[in-house]
Amino acid sequence: MVENALEALLKEERRFPPPKRFRERANVKDPSVYEQAAKDRLGFWEGFARELHWFKPWDEVLRWDLPFAQWFVGGRTNLAYNCLDRHLATPRRDKAAILWEGEPGESRRLTYAELTREVCRFANGLKSLGVGTGDRVTLYMPMVPELAVAMLACARIGAAHSVVFGGFSAEALRDRILDSQSKVLVTADGGWRRGAVVPLKSNADQAVAETPSIEKVIVCRRIGPSAGSGEVPMKPGRDLWWDDLVKGQPDRCEAEPLDSEQMLYLLYTSGTTGKPKGIIHTTGGYMVGCYATTKWIFDLKEEDVYWCTADIGWVTGHSYVVYGPLLDGATTLMYEGAPNHPGNDRFWAIVEKYRVSVFYTAPTAIRAFMKWGEELPRRHQLTSLRLLGSVGEPINPEAWIWYHQVIGGGRCPIVDTWWQTETGHVLISPLPGITPLKPGSATRPFPGIEADVVNEKGESVDSGYLVIRSPWPGMLRGIYGDPQRYRQVYWSRYPNLYFTGDGCKRDADGFFWLLGRVDDVLKVSGHRLSTMEIESALVDHPKVAEAAVIGKHDEIKENAVVAFVTLKGSAEGTPALRDELKGHVVKKIGSIARPDEILFTAELPKTRSGKIMRRLLRDIAEGRALGDTTTLAEAAVVQSLKERYEESE
Ligand code: WTA
């Protein structure tokens, strides 16, 4: 975020205390929870763990062998059991666990009892294919209830799932399967997105042609033969339909009593190199963290209809579409498609139709809605809403106020929740019945979380890097197959502090104001991408010699992707080549990474030691006066680049 926007942020003086009616009914009313948790951090988390089911209790809450944590050591539990079976002896049995809306408009309602049956049958199906505890299963699916079913089935038998976002390309899927060495891939014959079919099965076929570990491909029928050119091709011996697999499977499948540290899932996320990292999450601690934060932050009540708009392909979907709400016995809504299909008011139509009461989305979406205008939400009854949430990027005060007034009708608190794929669950957020809100601030660390802001030396300061001082239950347990990278990325800048990669300011009230990434990780419309990954994709093209990618500030998307490219030998930077390169990135990563702008250049600005000076490129792209160029090998390169960039706009 640019410096003057930041200054404006810190001058933000509006305060929104919890409305009286909200506070009176809130799950947490007593501000002393912070002190109590600080006094006995482990006891605090243990309290939540005791509200869940354990086949065998833990012997030790935390074993901390820096940087490797184990939580609820020696305990045996099952996350799917806690999400499902635990509720079956209560009136929740016949309550909706999942409400689903397809993009073309169909609805489905699965009660806790029905969802349990589906999960058991699919778990038995997986077992019949030889999948067991410790195996990996890749899920490349649209947003349909079967995705949640498959995740819960894996959790039930102790197999780790690796969900790959349906917007990733065949090659991205292939690389993630190669890294995880999954035995089974679960996909679908397609999914609906903006009125078109996403060809998941055909991508899966391309990927699996190069991934020898995959023995079986299970295909969920979402589209059917009518929409396209007949049924998707199935490879005999390898591919089988979901329905055929579960047909005749028993309705019951005992949940495995798993070790608390059993790997629950891998989720690949972008870091500062070209290769995505397989973030490891395990069972017991993650479960407790998701349960506690959902209950306290989203303040769920029995009658709530809760909707988190994230795709399950990202961590927000894992923790706050599936696991957190189901642990809490809530009704979680899943929507398959785009926010602007068939009209720009689709989200508001869904809120009205299902009487959504708790709504959780990303600032990029809020900014798009602002642009589309107030009259769209005004066309719908949004009076069922009582709490709003935001996640994924800093929310600018203007968007916050719009969200509060136009969507929340001025009566709904907003929980701005800060966290990461690596943290597993929210670490910084208001508690909506207690915390006075300041637009643009994620407010305070959750009770039991020791977040701090430090300078280069690791000293506590008011402006610097956000770090976490002590382990928390849902923290990542490592990077799959690469413990060295885990140490290097998160634990090398400070030997005993978890480094988040985010810049942060802390105000006089101790409130945290997140300022975005300090490394080369971008947020593009809420999707996490690395500049290096996009650079590698560009350099992979035979005509490209070198590429530098930066994120340029964008009003709606947060970052727009701008690439500076030098070509090999005689290659010419034509508009056709520009399109070809964009297409190449889409093929390597997916359309979410398509560069918004590509500028061809004979040279890239570098320091004398040969490092590309991205800061200068960012200055050029954002039209700022050029910063210090004294360390530059070729100052003239920059001046001419700047002129050419301005001409190209
Ligand atoms: C950013 C998403 C400001 C941050 C859950 C973090 C935020 C990265 C917020 C993780 C927030 C997430 N305010 N910034 N409320 N929430 N971020 O792994 O830069 O996709 O490091 O996890 O998103 O992105 P990830």
Residues whose N, C-alpha, C, O or C-beta is under 5 A from the ligand:
A	BS01	WTA	S390 V391 G392 E393 P394 D416 T417 W418 W419 Q420 T421 A442 T500 D502 L514 G516 R517 R528
